[in-house]
Amino acid sequence: MVAIRIEFDDDDQYKRLKELKKHHGLTWKGLLLEGEKKVREDTPE
């Protein structure tokens, strides 16, 4: 298993992402994977 440490620019950025993951019932890993899915959908190959 690989562990990743994420550093946020400031407390507001952390709070926004924490609320987003909580609202959607995700873990940090789930939020990251959903972000990957969105980037792939929006970026033509």
Secondary structure as GFF3:
##gff-version 3
##sequence-region A 1 45
A	DSSP	alpha_helix	11	23	.	.	.	ID=ss1
A	DSSP	alpha_helix	28	42	.	.	.	ID=ss2
###
